[in-house]
Amino acid sequence: MTPAEVERCLTDYVDAVNTHDVTRMLADRHPESTLSLMGTSVTIQSRDSLDTFYRQFFTAAPGYRLTIENGLYADDLGVVWGSVTNAGDSTTDATTDTTDTSDAVPVVFVCSFEDDHFRHDRMYADFTRLSTGFGLSP
């Protein structure tokens, strides 16, 4: 995939994440795709396992939102960084429509592509802090 195709795929993926649209999230995923939570022993393997994981995760963390601040894109590789927030704990001001992101957890994703599909996703974050922010056990 070209850098522009990688960027498009990851932009679409983040949009699907933020609407918790698992079907759309997995549309460009390789059948043997993986998600690794780096620094933990957790790796989810296969598109079917990812489907189950994301549906259970979004049920447990309905406020999960991902904001990408920037990224670098190359042939078959994308690195994006930003933060995760719990929109369920957000406060919105009716006049400015701003969300309190004081509890945002910084994240970095290293994503590789194979055969024109999103194959490997490696997430780097403070998973203890992330779990605590969503009221989940670490």
N, C-alpha and C positions, 0 to 999 in steps of 0.2 A: 504494500500500500504506500502511496505517496504521503509526504507530510500533511498535505491538505486533506487527504482522505482520513488519515489518522485523527486529525483535529476535528473533522466533521463527526466521525464516529464517537469520539469521546465527548463532544458537546451534546450530541443526541443522547448518549448514555447518561450524562449528568442530569439532563432534563428529565429523563425517565426515572432516575433515582429520586429526584425531588418530588415527583408525583406518585412514587411508589408503584410504578407500572412495570411489574416484573416481566411480563410478556415482552414489552418493548425493550427492557434492559437486556434481555437475552437474545433479541432478534439477530444481532451481529456477532454473537458469541460462537466460538469454535465448539464442536461437539465434545472435545476433550479439554475444555477451558478450565482454568483454575483461579482461585482467589486465595492468596496467602496473606495472613495477618502477621506481618514481619515482627519478630521478637517474641512470638508465641509459637506454640506447636500446631496452631490451626491452619490447615489448608483444606479448602473445599475443592473437590475434583469432579468434573463433568458438569455439563449444562443442566442435567436433571437434578443433581445435588445442589447446584447454585439456585435453581428454582425453589426448592424446598427451603434452603437456608434463607433466602431473601424474603420469602413469604412469612416465615416464622419471625425473622428479625423485624420486619416492618409492623407486624402485629404487636411485638413486644416494645418497639420504639417508634410509635406513630408520629412523633415530632421530628424524626431524623431528617435533616436538611444539609446538603453539601453545597458549599460555595467555593468555586474555583477562582483563584486570584490571577493565576498565570500558568503558562505551560510551555514546554519545548517539544517540538514534533520533528521526527525524522522518518525515514523509510522504515515501516514496521515497528515503530517505537514512539511512545508518547509518555512524557513525564509531566504531571500536573500537580499543583499544590494549592492549598487553600485551607478551609476549616469546616468542621462539622459543628452544627448547633442543634439544640432541641427546641424546635419551633413551638412545641407544646408548652415550654416555659417562657416563651417570648412575651414581651409586653409591647403593645402597639399603641402609639399615640394617634388619636383620630385626625389630628391636623397635619402630622408629618408622615404618618404611616412608616415609622422606623421600628426596627426590631432590636432588642437588647441582645448583643452578642458577647457580653462579658464572660460567658462560660464557654466560648468557642474553643474547640480543640483543634490545633493545627494538624494537618494531614498532608501526606505526599503519596501519590500513586504512580507507580512505574508499570506501564502497560505495554505489552508486546503483542504483535499481530502475526498471524501465520495463515497462509492460503486465503488472504483477504477477509479474515475473521479475527475478532478480538480473542486472543488465546490466553495470555497470562496477565493477572492483575495482582500486583504486590502493594499492599497498603501499609504505610508506616505511620503510626500514631501512638499516643500514650493511651493504650487500651484500658488501663485501669481508670484513668480519668474519664475516658469516653463512656465506659460502662457506668460509672458513678453518676455522670451527668444525665443518663437515661434511666437511672434507678434499676439497672441490671446488675447481676452479680458478676464480678470480674473474672 
